[in-house]
Amino acid sequence: MAKVILFRGKSGTGKTTLSSELGRKLNLPVLRKDDIYDSIADFVHAHDSRNKICFDFLYRFLQNIIDANATIILDFGLNNSNDVYRLKNWIEDRGGELITLVCTCSDDSIWAERLSERGVNPLPNQLITNLSELKDHYKSFNSQHLDGELILDTVDDLDVLIEQVESFLEHKKGLRS
């Protein structure tokens, strides 16, 4: 069965750091929304159009993953729970499995510092680099957690977080290195 391991969460919460480390440890590819978004930024100027392209590509690519019965790690924000449910249903309808992990940062000073560092030389998808603006942006989102989702507080040490993820994945059907 194809497996899609999704790291989701708001900007600056550690999705890329964790997904990269897990991909390295498990020898799995990582697909990042930011990589798609940033690569088309010079050609497509409207934010909504860039996002649409990212999601169109995601679904087409995931069909190939499912057809190949492969496993992949996704680093896609997916902060709206409705979008996650839609993706989960789509994957399951095609015979795959979605495993979700939510990255959070409980220390606002650490989170604000991460966002501020991005503000020095932001990439196209790093549109908001101020924590207050980010929280304001997301306050209308339906961002509840899914049942069975692992919640990772990225103020913890990276090695501890990866150990939690590996244990969670092992429990979810043997994806540990």
Phi, psi and chi 1 to 4 in degrees:
 res  aa     phi    psi   chi1   chi2   chi3   chi4
   1 MET       -  133.1  171.7 -174.9  -70.0      -
   2 ALA   -65.7  141.1      -      -      -      -
   3 LYS  -124.9  134.1  -67.1 -177.1 -174.4  -12.0
   4 VAL  -119.3  115.8  178.0      -      -      -
   5 ILE   -99.4  111.8  -56.9  165.9      -      -
   6 LEU  -104.3  121.1  170.7   63.9      -      -
   7 PHE   -96.0  118.9  -77.6   86.9      -      -
   8 ARG  -127.8  163.9   66.8 -174.1 -160.7   95.0
   9 GLY   148.8  173.6      -      -      -      -
  10 LYS   -74.6  165.4  -63.4  176.8  177.3   85.3
  11 SER   -56.1  138.9  -60.1      -      -      -
  12 GLY    78.8   11.0      -      -      -      -
  13 THR   -95.7    0.1   56.8      -      -      -
  14 GLY   103.9   13.6      -      -      -      -
  15 LYS   -59.0  -46.5  -63.0  179.0  -57.1  -66.3
  16 THR   -67.9  -42.8  -61.0      -      -      -
  17 THR   -60.4  -48.4  -60.2      -      -      -
  18 LEU   -68.6  -44.6  -77.1  168.5      -      -
  19 SER   -65.3  -37.6   62.2      -      -      -
  20 SER   -64.1  -45.1  -64.7      -      -      -
  21 GLU   -66.3  -42.0 -178.7   62.7   15.3      -
  22 LEU   -65.3  -42.3 -175.6   67.4      -      -
  23 GLY   -59.0  -41.5      -      -      -      -
  24 ARG   -63.8  -46.7 -174.9 -169.2   66.1   72.9
  25 LYS   -66.7  -38.4  -76.8 -162.0   84.6  171.1
  26 LEU   -97.3   -0.6  -61.9 -177.8      -      -
  27 ASN    56.7   49.6 -161.8   28.7      -      -
  28 LEU  -120.6  145.3  -70.3  172.3      -      -
  29 PRO   -71.9  151.6   24.9  -30.7      -      -
  30 VAL  -120.9  126.4  179.5      -      -      -
  31 LEU  -105.4  122.5  177.1   64.4      -      -
  32 ARG  -111.2  131.6  -67.5 -178.7 -175.2   80.0
  33 LYS   -58.7  -41.4  177.8 -175.5 -180.0 -116.0
  34 ASP   -58.7  -35.9  -71.8   -4.1      -      -
  35 ASP   -64.5  -41.0  -69.1  -17.4      -      -
  36 ILE   -67.6  -50.6  -58.0  166.1      -      -
  37 TYR   -57.6  -49.2 -172.6  101.4      -      -
  38 ASP   -66.9  -33.5  -66.4  -14.3      -      -
  39 SER   -71.7  -22.2   69.6      -      -      -
  40 ILE  -101.6   -1.8   61.6  173.8      -      -
  41 ALA   -58.8  -35.2      -      -      -      -
  42 ASP   -74.1  -16.3  -72.1  -20.8      -      -
  43 PHE  -107.0  -28.7  -51.7  101.7      -      -
  44 VAL  -124.0  115.0  178.5      -      -      -
  45 HIS   -92.2  -21.4  -60.2  -71.0      -      -
  46 ALA   -85.5  128.4      -      -      -      -
  47 HIS   -55.8  -46.6  171.8   70.0      -      -
  48 ASP   -61.9  -38.1  -70.6  -17.9      -      -
  49 SER   -67.7  -40.4  -65.2      -      -      -
  50 ARG   -61.1  -45.0  -70.1  178.2 -167.2  166.0
  51 ASN   -62.1  -42.0  -90.1  -21.4      -      -
  52 LYS   -60.9  -43.9 -178.0  176.3  179.5  -12.9
  53 ILE   -61.1  -43.4  -69.4  168.0      -      -
  54 CYS   -57.5  -45.2  -70.8      -      -      -
  55 PHE   -74.9  -35.6  -77.5   94.1      -      -
  56 ASP   -61.5  -45.5  -73.9   -9.4      -      -
  57 PHE   -61.9  -44.6  176.3   84.8      -      -
  58 LEU   -54.3  -51.3  170.8   66.2      -      -
  59 TYR   -65.6  -38.7  -80.2   87.6      -      -
  60 ARG   -66.0  -42.8  -71.4  172.9 -173.2 -126.9
  61 PHE   -65.4  -43.4 -174.2   78.1      -      -
  62 LEU   -63.5  -31.5  -72.1  179.3      -      -
  63 GLN   -60.5  -39.7 -175.2   62.5   61.3      -
  64 ASN   -65.3  -39.0  -69.6  -37.0      -      -
  65 ILE   -63.1  -45.3  -64.7  -62.6      -      -
  66 ILE   -65.3  -43.9  -68.0  166.7      -      -
  67 ASP   -61.1  -33.4  -69.4  -14.0      -      -
  68 ALA   -87.4   -2.5      -      -      -      -
  69 ASN    55.4   42.6 -162.7   28.9      -      -
  70 ALA  -102.9  177.3      -      -      -      -
  71 THR  -123.7  138.9  -62.8      -      -      -
  72 ILE  -142.1  154.8 -170.3  165.4      -      -
  73 ILE  -105.8  131.9  -62.0  170.2      -      -
  74 LEU  -109.9  138.4  -67.6 -177.2      -      -
  75 ASP  -118.2   85.6  170.3   -3.7      -      -
  76 PHE  -131.0  128.5  -95.5   66.1      -      -
  77 GLY   -50.1  -54.6      -      -      -      -
  78 LEU    36.9   63.1  -72.9  166.8      -      -
  79 ASN   -84.2  -15.7  -68.8  -66.7      -      -
  80 ASN   -90.3  117.3 -173.5  -35.2      -      -
  81 SER   -56.2  -33.9  -59.4      -      -      -
  82 ASN   -61.3  -37.5  -64.0  -28.9      -      -
  83 ASP   -66.2  -37.0  -67.9  -22.8      -      -
  84 VAL   -68.2  -44.2 -177.5      -      -      -
  85 TYR   -61.0  -40.4  -73.7  119.9      -      -
  86 ARG   -62.3  -45.8 -170.9  174.7  -50.4  114.7
  87 LEU   -63.9  -44.5  177.8   62.8      -      -
  88 LYS   -58.8  -48.4  179.3  177.3  174.0   46.2
  89 ASN   -62.6  -41.4  -69.3  -26.5      -      -
  90 TRP   -61.7  -46.3 -173.6   90.5      -      -
  91 ILE   -64.8  -46.8  -70.4  170.6      -      -
  92 GLU   -65.3  -36.1  -70.7  175.2   -6.2      -
  93 ASP   -62.1  -22.4  -73.8  -11.2      -      -
  94 ARG  -102.8    8.4  -75.7  155.4 -179.1   76.8
  95 GLY    91.4    9.8      -      -      -      -
  96 GLY  -100.9  179.5      -      -      -      -
  97 GLU  -129.9  133.8  177.9 -176.4    8.8      -
  98 LEU  -104.8  125.6  178.7   65.9      -      -
  99 ILE  -114.3  120.4  -58.8  167.1      -      -
 100 THR  -110.4  141.3   58.4      -      -      -
 101 LEU  -131.4  131.1  -52.7  115.0      -      -
 102 VAL  -107.4  126.5  178.1      -      -      -
 103 CYS   -95.4  130.5  -64.7      -      -      -
 104 THR  -129.9  167.6   63.8      -      -      -
 105 CYS  -138.0  107.5 -175.9      -      -      -
 106 SER   -79.0  -11.7   63.1      -      -      -
 107 ASP  -104.2  104.1 -174.7  -34.9      -      -
 108 ASP   -60.4  -29.9  -80.3   -0.6      -      -
 109 SER   -69.5  -39.4   63.2      -      -      -
 110 ILE   -66.7  -45.2  -67.9  172.3      -      -
 111 TRP   -61.5  -46.0 -165.3    8.3      -      -
 112 ALA   -62.1  -38.5      -      -      -      -
 113 GLU   -65.2  -41.7 -176.8  178.6  -36.8      -
 114 ARG   -60.0  -45.4  -69.2  174.3 -175.1  169.3
 115 LEU   -66.7  -39.7  -69.2  169.1      -      -
 116 SER   -62.1  -40.4  178.9      -      -      -
 117 GLU   -60.3  -36.5  -72.2  171.6    4.8      -
 118 ARG   -66.4  -30.4  -67.7  176.7  174.5 -162.1
 119 GLY   -66.7  -18.8      -      -      -      -
 120 VAL   -65.4  -43.4  173.8      -      -      -
 121 ASN  -147.9   70.2 -168.9   18.0      -      -
 122 PRO   -68.8  142.9   25.2  -31.7      -      -
 123 LEU   -81.7  165.7  -66.3  169.9      -      -
 124 PRO   -53.6  -35.2  -29.5   36.9      -      -
 125 ASN   -87.1   -0.1 -160.9   37.0      -      -
 126 GLN   -96.0   66.3  -64.2  171.9  -24.7      -
 127 LEU   -73.4  -31.5  -58.2  172.3      -      -
 128 ILE  -118.0  120.3  -57.4  172.6      -      -
 129 THR  -121.9   19.3   56.9      -      -      -
 130 ASN  -125.6  128.5  173.9  -75.4      -      -
 131 LEU   -61.9  -41.2 -176.0   56.3      -      -
 132 SER   -61.6  -44.2  -63.1      -      -      -
 133 GLU   -64.3  -39.1  -69.6  175.1   23.7      -
 134 LEU   -63.7  -47.1 -174.8   76.5      -      -
 135 LYS   -62.3  -39.2  -74.1 -176.9  174.4 -174.6
 136 ASP   -64.5  -41.0 -170.9   52.5      -      -
 137 HIS   -60.0  -39.8  172.7   74.9      -      -
 138 TYR   -92.3   -2.9  -75.2  113.4      -      -
 139 LYS   -67.2  -20.7   70.2  179.1  169.2 -172.6
 140 SER   -93.8   -1.3   65.2      -      -      -
 141 PHE   -77.6  146.5  -81.7   56.2      -      -
 142 ASN   -84.4   95.4  173.7   14.9      -      -
 143 SER  -118.4   43.3   52.6      -      -      -
 144 GLN   -72.3  158.5   65.5 -167.9   34.4      -
 145 HIS   -85.1  148.9  -60.6  -60.9      -      -
 146 LEU   -83.2  153.5  -80.2   64.0      -      -
 147 ASP   -61.3  136.1  -70.7  -22.0      -      -
 148 GLY    78.2    9.1      -      -      -      -
 149 GLU   -86.4  137.2 -168.4  166.9   51.8      -
 150 LEU   -84.0  128.6  179.2   62.3      -      -
 151 ILE  -104.9  123.7  -59.5  168.9      -      -
 152 LEU  -114.1  121.5  -59.8  160.5      -      -
 153 ASP   -92.9  109.9 -172.5  -11.0      -      -
 154 THR   -78.8   13.2   60.7      -      -      -
 155 VAL   -78.4  -17.4  -61.7      -      -      -
 156 ASP   -72.9  161.4  -67.0  -26.8      -      -
 157 ASP   -62.4  141.5 -178.9   72.0      -      -
 158 LEU   -56.5  -43.7  179.2   60.8      -      -
 159 ASP   -62.9  -38.2  -68.8  -26.0      -      -
 160 VAL   -66.2  -42.5  170.0      -      -      -
 161 LEU   -64.3  -43.6  -68.2  166.5      -      -
 162 ILE   -64.7  -38.0  -69.6  -62.6      -      -
 163 GLU   -62.1  -41.5 -169.6  174.1  -65.0      -
 164 GLN   -61.7  -43.5  -71.0  174.3   -3.3      -
 165 VAL   -64.7  -46.0  170.8      -      -      -
 166 GLU   -61.7  -40.6  -73.4 -175.9  -57.2      -
 167 SER   -64.5  -43.5  176.5      -      -      -
 168 PHE   -60.2  -45.3  179.6   73.5      -      -
 169 LEU   -67.3  -38.2  -66.9  175.8      -      -
 170 GLU   -60.6  -42.7 -174.5  175.5  -85.8      -
 171 HIS   -64.0  -32.4  177.8   72.4      -      -
 172 LYS   -81.8    3.9  -75.3  -79.8 -167.8 -175.4
 173 LYS   124.5   43.8  -64.0 -172.3  179.4   92.6
 174 GLY    69.7   49.5      -      -      -      -
 175 LEU  -103.3   15.5  -76.8  172.2      -      -
 176 ARG   -79.6  150.3 -168.6  172.0 -179.6  147.7
 177 SER   -70.0      -   59.3      -      -      -
